[in-house]
Amino acid sequence: MNQIKTQLFLEKLFNNRKFIFSVWVILAIVATLKQLRSGAEHNNYLIFTHTFYHALDRLNLYLRYPAEYGDMNHYGPLFALIIAPFTLLPKFVGMFLWQIVNISALFYAVSTLPLKNPKVTAVYWIISNELLSSLFSFQINPSITAIIILSYTMINKKNNFFAAFLIFLGTYIKLYGIVGLAFFFFVKEKPKFIAYCIFWAVVFLILPMFFFTPEYILQCYKDWSVSLAAKQLENATLVSWQDVSIMGIFRRTLHDPSIPNWPFLLGGAILFCLPYLRIKQYKSESFRLMYLASTLIFTVVFSNSSESQTYIIAFTGVAIWFMIQDRPVKPEVIALFIFSIIFTTLALTDFIPRYIRDNYIMRYSLKALPCALIWFYLSYQLLCKNFLNSDEPAQTETLSL
């Protein structure tokens, strides 16, 4: 009897959203304390905060400043405004609040998914380890994931004004946000949505000009484009730990950094877009959710700017994909999911022997492989499956803490 009570208590606890969010907060605290003590490990946060100060001094945001931090800034000029409030706080407080903002955005976004509560809970747990990886690097990727998800759910709720706001907010921060336009075909009142997109594109373009100067911000956009182009070339080299992508697997396995991106991108884009031809399937929530999962994974595995910490975006797509499978789940789906757990989300942990991590997974960008295989299988499902008979009633419950 006591064993049954304990089991019921644990089941209730692990399905409690407040408990899950508390666990995420603990992850944020642990990551922040560990990286703060290690010094150089919170380099990304230093880049972020100095971006604001460099903008105040009208400096080039995309040069190297080795006296202040390693690497370079690759975010848009708008980001200087977003990070500004955190720069005014004591270092640890700013770092911790930055983490809390990121996990809160992702937690809320997942809560808006049109899935039954147990499936939403499962998504939270599935992505927790990838979230921790992102927290260690202080990157904005959890919020970018949230922006993409919310772009979908806002369109799903016919809130086109806010959906357009999110899409262009994400775009002007890190370009990844533009993939929210993948849900355009699911939009009701498309002319209004296009008008909202134009409105927010203009607003976010000129907003930084009110705090700095138009000439300076326009120059920043030019510098940003040059920086991103240079980064693409750098990431393709065999010595970069980025390019954790389909192209990276080929370049590193064949030891040929000259392999271009465009054949992969062209083929991937065609396969990504083909299911749009199945217009009747748009009525299906499962079909649309599958497209959300496809978008999240595609954004990462076809980008040679992807690194290990970017996979919070892709793995959230994997979690959503797995949760919307018909029950009983097919053996190949279970196999792909387990493969992704081991070689994507656990790839760089002590679960995998260090020799294998360093000499195979990292060297050959193999963290991308399970997500890539899932994306191809997912694309097959989008093209061939009849989703109209597989929808189940969804229970959407917004976050209440």
C-alpha positions in Angstrom: 0.0 0.0 0.0 2.8 2.4 0.9 4.5 1.6 -2.4 1.4 2.5 -4.3 1.0 5.7 -2.4 4.6 6.6 -3.1 4.2 5.8 -6.8 1.1 8.0 -7.0 2.8 10.8 -5.1 5.8 10.7 -7.5 3.5 10.5 -10.5 1.6 13.6 -9.3 4.8 15.4 -8.4 6.5 14.9 -11.8 3.3 16.0 -13.6 3.1 19.2 -11.5 4.1 22.2 -13.7 5.1 24.2 -10.7 7.5 21.5 -9.7 8.9 21.2 -13.2 9.4 25.0 -13.3 11.1 24.9 -10.0 13.5 22.2 -11.4 14.3 24.5 -14.3 15.0 27.4 -11.9 17.4 25.1 -10.0 19.1 24.3 -13.3 19.4 28.0 -14.0 21.0 28.6 -10.6 23.4 25.7 -10.9 24.5 26.8 -14.4 24.9 30.4 -13.4 26.9 29.7 -10.2 29.2 27.2 -12.0 29.9 29.4 -14.9 30.4 32.5 -12.8 33.0 30.7 -10.8 34.8 29.4 -13.8 35.4 32.9 -15.2 35.7 32.6 -19.0 32.8 30.2 -19.2 30.2 33.0 -19.1 31.9 34.7 -22.1 28.6 34.9 -24.0 27.0 37.0 -21.3 30.0 39.3 -21.5 29.5 39.7 -25.2 25.8 40.5 -24.6 26.4 43.2 -22.0 29.3 44.8 -23.8 27.1 45.0 -26.9 25.0 47.6 -25.1 28.0 49.6 -24.0 29.6 49.5 -27.4 26.3 50.8 -28.9 26.4 53.7 -26.4 29.9 54.5 -27.5 28.9 54.1 -31.2 31.5 51.3 -31.7 31.3 48.6 -34.3 29.3 45.8 -32.6 30.8 43.1 -34.8 34.5 43.4 -34.2 36.7 41.5 -31.8 37.4 43.1 -28.4 39.8 40.6 -26.8 40.3 42.8 -23.7 36.6 42.4 -22.9 35.6 39.0 -24.1 36.5 36.2 -26.6 34.8 35.5 -29.9 32.4 38.1 -31.4 28.8 39.4 -31.3 26.5 38.0 -34.0 23.2 39.4 -32.9 21.3 42.3 -34.5 21.4 45.9 -33.3 18.0 45.5 -31.6 19.6 43.1 -29.2 21.6 46.0 -27.6 18.2 47.3 -26.4 17.0 44.0 -25.1 20.1 43.3 -23.1 20.2 46.8 -21.7 18.2 46.3 -18.5 20.5 43.4 -17.5 23.6 45.5 -17.8 22.5 47.9 -15.1 22.3 45.1 -12.5 25.1 43.5 -10.4 26.8 40.9 -12.5 25.4 37.7 -10.8 21.9 39.2 -10.5 21.9 40.2 -14.2 23.2 36.7 -15.3 20.6 34.9 -13.1 17.7 37.1 -14.3 18.8 36.5 -17.9 18.6 32.8 -17.4 15.2 33.1 -15.7 13.8 35.2 -18.6 15.0 32.5 -21.0 13.5 29.5 -19.2 10.3 31.4 -18.4 9.8 32.2 -22.1 10.3 28.6 -23.1 8.2 27.2 -20.3 5.3 29.5 -21.2 5.6 28.7 -24.9 5.5 25.0 -24.4 2.4 25.4 -22.1 0.5 27.0 -25.1 0.9 23.9 -27.3 -2.4 22.3 -28.2 -1.6 19.0 -26.5 -3.1 17.2 -23.6 -1.5 18.0 -20.2 0.6 14.8 -19.8 2.1 15.3 -23.2 3.0 18.9 -22.4 4.6 17.7 -19.2 6.6 15.1 -21.2 7.9 17.8 -23.5 9.2 19.7 -20.5 11.1 16.7 -19.2 12.4 15.6 -22.6 14.1 18.9 -23.3 15.4 19.6 -19.8 18.9 18.3 -20.5 19.3 20.4 -23.7 18.0 23.4 -21.8 20.7 22.9 -19.2 23.3 22.8 -22.0 22.0 26.1 -23.3 21.9 27.6 -19.8 25.6 26.8 -19.4 26.4 29.0 -22.4 24.0 31.8 -21.4 22.6 31.9 -25.0 19.3 33.2 -26.0 18.3 30.0 -27.8 15.5 29.0 -25.3 13.8 32.3 -26.0 14.3 31.8 -29.8 12.6 28.4 -29.4 9.8 30.1 -27.5 9.4 32.7 -30.2 9.1 30.1 -32.9 6.6 28.0 -30.9 4.5 31.1 -29.9 4.5 32.3 -33.5 2.8 29.0 -34.3 0.4 29.1 -31.4 -0.6 32.7 -31.9 -1.4 32.0 -35.5 -3.3 28.9 -34.3 -5.3 31.2 -32.0 -5.8 33.8 -34.9 -3.7 36.4 -33.0 -1.9 37.5 -36.1 -0.8 40.8 -34.7 1.2 39.2 -31.9 2.4 36.4 -34.2 3.9 39.0 -36.6 5.4 40.8 -33.6 7.2 37.6 -32.4 8.4 36.6 -35.9 10.1 39.9 -36.5 11.4 40.3 -32.9 13.2 37.0 -33.3 14.4 37.9 -36.8 15.9 41.2 -35.7 17.7 39.4 -32.8 19.1 36.3 -34.4 17.5 35.8 -37.9 16.2 32.3 -36.8 12.9 34.0 -35.9 12.1 34.4 -39.6 11.2 30.7 -39.8 8.0 31.6 -38.1 6.8 32.6 -41.6 6.7 28.9 -42.3 3.3 28.9 -40.7 2.0 31.5 -43.1 -0.2 29.0 -45.0 -2.1 28.3 -41.8 -2.9 32.0 -41.3 -6.5 33.2 -41.4 -6.9 36.7 -42.9 -3.6 36.6 -44.7 -3.8 40.2 -46.0 -4.0 41.5 -42.4 -1.1 39.3 -41.4 1.1 40.6 -44.2 0.2 44.1 -43.1 1.2 43.3 -39.5 4.5 41.8 -40.7 5.3 44.9 -42.6 4.4 47.1 -39.6 6.6 45.1 -37.2 9.5 44.9 -39.7 9.5 48.7 -39.9 9.1 49.2 -36.1 12.0 46.9 -35.2 14.2 48.3 -38.0 13.9 51.9 -36.7 13.4 51.3 -32.9 17.1 51.3 -32.1 17.4 54.6 -34.0 15.5 56.4 -31.2 18.1 55.4 -28.7 21.2 55.8 -30.8 21.3 57.5 -34.2 19.8 56.4 -37.6 23.3 56.6 -39.3 24.9 54.5 -36.6 22.1 51.8 -36.7 22.1 51.6 -40.5 25.8 51.1 -40.4 25.3 48.4 -37.8 23.0 46.5 -40.1 25.7 46.6 -42.8 28.3 45.4 -40.3 26.0 42.7 -39.2 25.5 41.3 -42.7 29.3 41.3 -43.2 29.8 39.6 -39.9 27.3 36.8 -40.6 28.8 36.2 -44.0 32.3 35.8 -42.5 30.9 33.6 -39.8 29.4 31.2 -42.4 32.8 30.8 -43.9 34.5 30.3 -40.6 31.9 27.7 -39.4 32.6 25.5 -42.5 36.2 25.0 -41.5 37.1 21.7 -40.0 38.6 23.4 -36.9 35.3 25.1 -35.8 33.1 23.4 -33.2 30.1 24.9 -34.9 28.6 23.5 -38.1 26.8 20.8 -36.1 24.5 20.3 -39.1 23.9 17.9 -42.0 26.4 19.8 -44.0 28.9 19.6 -41.2 28.6 15.8 -41.0 29.5 15.6 -44.7 32.3 18.2 -44.6 33.9 16.6 -41.6 33.4 13.0 -42.5 34.9 13.6 -46.0 37.5 16.1 -44.6 36.5 18.6 -47.2 35.6 22.1 -46.0 34.9 23.2 -49.5 31.6 21.3 -49.8 29.0 24.0 -50.3 25.8 24.6 -48.3 23.5 25.3 -51.3 22.9 21.7 -52.5 21.8 20.7 -49.0 19.8 23.8 -48.5 18.0 23.5 -51.8 17.2 19.9 -51.3 16.1 20.5 -47.7 13.9 23.5 -48.7 12.2 21.5 -51.4 11.4 18.7 -49.1 10.3 21.1 -46.4 7.9 22.8 -48.7 6.4 19.8 -50.5 3.8 19.0 -47.8 2.3 22.5 -48.2 0.7 21.0 -51.3 -1.5 18.8 -49.1 -4.0 21.7 -48.5 -6.8 19.5 -47.2 -4.5 18.3 -44.3 -4.3 21.9 -43.0 -7.5 21.2 -41.1 -5.6 18.7 -38.9 -4.0 20.0 -35.7 -1.6 17.1 -35.9 -0.5 18.0 -39.4 0.1 21.6 -38.3 2.0 20.5 -35.1 4.1 18.2 -37.3 5.0 21.3 -39.3 6.0 23.1 -36.2 8.3 20.2 -35.2 9.7 20.2 -38.8 10.4 23.9 -38.6 12.2 23.7 -35.3 14.4 20.8 -36.4 15.1 22.2 -40.0 16.2 25.5 -38.6 19.1 23.8 -36.8 20.2 20.8 -38.8 20.4 22.9 -42.0 22.3 25.8 -40.5 26.1 25.7 -40.4 26.0 28.2 -37.6 24.5 25.6 -35.3 26.5 24.5 -32.3 25.7 22.1 -29.5 23.9 24.7 -27.5 21.6 25.5 -30.4 20.0 22.1 -30.1 17.4 23.2 -27.5 15.6 24.4 -30.6 15.8 21.2 -32.6 15.3 18.9 -29.6 12.1 20.7 -28.7 10.9 19.8 -32.2 11.9 16.2 -31.6 9.9 16.2 -28.3 6.8 17.6 -30.0 7.2 15.1 -32.9 7.3 12.2 -30.5 4.4 13.4 -28.5 2.0 13.6 -31.5 2.7 10.1 -32.8 -0.3 7.8 -33.0 -0.5 5.3 -30.2 0.8 2.6 -30.1 4.0 4.2 -31.2 5.7 2.5 -34.1 9.0 0.6 -33.4 11.0 2.8 -35.8 9.7 6.0 -34.1 10.7 4.6 -30.7 14.1 3.6 -32.1 14.7 7.1 -33.6 13.7 8.8 -30.4 16.0 6.7 -28.2 18.8 7.3 -30.7 18.2 11.0 -30.4 18.2 10.8 -26.6 21.6 9.1 -26.5 23.4 10.8 -29.4 21.9 14.2 -29.3 20.8 15.3 -25.9 23.3 13.0 -24.0 26.0 13.3 -26.6 28.3 15.7 -24.7 27.6 14.4 -21.2 29.5 11.9 -19.1 26.9 9.3 -20.3 29.1 9.0 -23.4 32.8 8.1 -22.9 35.0 11.1 -23.5 37.0 9.4 -26.2 33.8 8.8 -28.3 32.6 12.4 -27.5 35.8 14.0 -28.6 36.9 11.8 -31.5 33.6 11.0 -33.1 30.6 13.0 -32.0 32.2 16.4 -31.8 34.7 15.8 -34.6 32.2 14.7 -37.1 29.2 16.8 -36.0 27.3 13.6 -35.1 25.0 15.3 -32.6 23.1 16.4 -35.7 22.6 12.9 -37.1 19.6 11.7 -35.0 17.7 15.0 -35.5 18.4 14.8 -39.2 17.1 11.3 -39.5 14.0 12.2 -37.5 13.5 15.2 -39.8 13.6 13.0 -42.9 11.2 10.5 -41.3 8.9 13.4 -40.2 9.0 14.8 -43.7 7.9 11.4 -45.0 5.0 11.4 -42.5 4.0 15.0 -43.6 3.9 13.8 -47.2 2.2 10.5 -46.9 0.2 10.2 -43.7 -3.5 11.1 -43.5 -3.6 13.2 -40.4 -7.4 13.9 -40.6 -8.1 10.6 -38.8 -5.5 10.9 -36.1 -6.3 14.1 -34.3 -7.3 13.8 -30.6 -8.9 16.4 -28.4 -6.3 18.8 -27.1 -6.2 20.4 -23.7 -4.5 23.7 -23.9 -3.7 25.3 -20.5 -1.7 28.4 -20.1 0.9 28.7 -17.5 -0.2 29.6 -14.0 2.5 29.8 -11.3 
